[in-house]
Amino acid sequence: MTNIEKRHNINTNNLSGEAYFTSILQESYVCGLLNDSDIENIQLQCIKFLAYKSERYNSGDSSSIRIETAESIMKSNLYTIGLYLKSMPDADCAVSELKTAIIQEMYQKGRKLINTKLNTTKHMYKLAERNKLITLNYTYNATLNDNGIGTFFKSYNPDYEAHESPASIDYQLCIPVTDLAGIEFIQKYLENLFLENEFCKNFAAEDIHHLLCGYDAGYSDLLINIFELLYTSAIGCLLANRSAVKLDISVGEIKHLHNELSKDDDYSLALKIRKASEKLLEDLSVSSLSLRRYIEKCLPKITSNIIYGVRSSNLSKTFISPSNSDLKSKIEFLPGMKMDDEDYRKLIKELLICRYSSDKLELIKEKIKSFGDLEDVLFDAHLCEDEFTSIFDILGDVEIAALVKRHPFKTDIQVVDLSEAEQSLRLYLKSYIDQLTADRQKQIFEIVNRLIDD
């Protein structure tokens, strides 16, 4: 009776998506699918191919290449070959290919796959840009622009650094992309970001803004995932028998909901959350199979967060009550009482005959007690740009914001319709604002938007 050789199958759970070639080589050896001779042959081919690539990289001279560079090129080669092996029907087929194929040929096939993925990923980047959300969150906006993830397409070197992902990506997804590198990481990140955007586009930008303000008034500077907050809050609305579309649930309703959900065990609670998620997809008419699958992958995380919020009596941190910060945080600006006309005329006369800018500034600081008088002086005292700048330097952000609001840089009024004094004020004010730090500019314009100026 002939001996039947036991078939060894690769355990795919032991394979690395990021370093696929190395992991499948190790697993194949452990399983007995590759012997010492096979491993030695593959290693020798890899070294010879590295020498070839290093010579091309170094314009014909492979002897003077830095060790770090050679290591990076080797990683790039193995990543590219691994990409090809991943394209095989299964891991056992990939091992068979390793035993018979030539390393350089597998590399070339992997390199073609990279080109295909590059084209696909560029298209996905355009799609993600098209369905981009309107939000104040900095990391979201910074990631989804040409200086963020867009830098990948300018800097990626598939020939010698295929395993790298040169891009500025700070915005975190609901499900982080792990165990992938190079073009695969960027492609998967953009695919998931596109799907998150698709979900969020079901809600009005204003409602999203108010929800995020309810989470934190300074959400623009936070590392948050907008999709996760929206998805969680929408489920909360449905659990509270509210419409999910407006994302509107009150603090009182969240407290009542906590009392109700506390009566359920974890299994029953998870079932309620799943049913709410299914109803949400129905209410939003989500038909995309890809989006439905992504939401299904996110559901365990959302469920765990909600259950924790219930059990820790902290559900108000999980479900968010929107906050209309635009109504709550208005700043009333009062220009103050102006000085007597005669006193004002005397001040202007003194300023006009004053020889030194420093004396003018001291005179203004001594005599001017209201914003209204200061504004008049800026028009009537025939000041130069340096003198304007000195005055702006002694003003607070609210006063600067008031000037910007009253004398905006962009206006429907034609320049010819403005007086020379008004033109000068706007010009010098814009010049002053432009030289401020980005943080202070942002703060001033936030005050402009909140200012009530009668």
Secondary structure, DSSP 8 states (H G I E B T S, - for coil): -----------GGG--SSSHHHHHHHHHHHHTSS-HHHHHHHHHHHHHHHHHHHHHHTTT--TT--HHHHHHHHHHHHHHHHHHHHTSSSHHHHHHHHHHS-HHHHHHHHHHHHHHHHHHHHHHHHHHHHT------HHHHHHTSTTTGGGHHHH--TTT-TT---S------SS---S--HHHHHHHHHHHHHHHHHHHTTS-HHHHHHHHHHH-TTGGGS---HHHHHHHHHHHHHHTT--TTTT---HHHHHHHHHHHTTS-HHHHHHHHHHHHHHHHHHTT---HHHHHHHHHHHHHHHHHHHHHHHTT-GGGTS-----HHHHS-EEE-------HHHHHHHHHHHHH---HHHHHHHHHHH--SHHHHHHHHHHS---HHHHHHHHHTS-HHHHHHHHHHS-SS-SS-GGGS-HHHHHHHHHHHHHHHTS-HHHHHHHHHHHHHEEE-
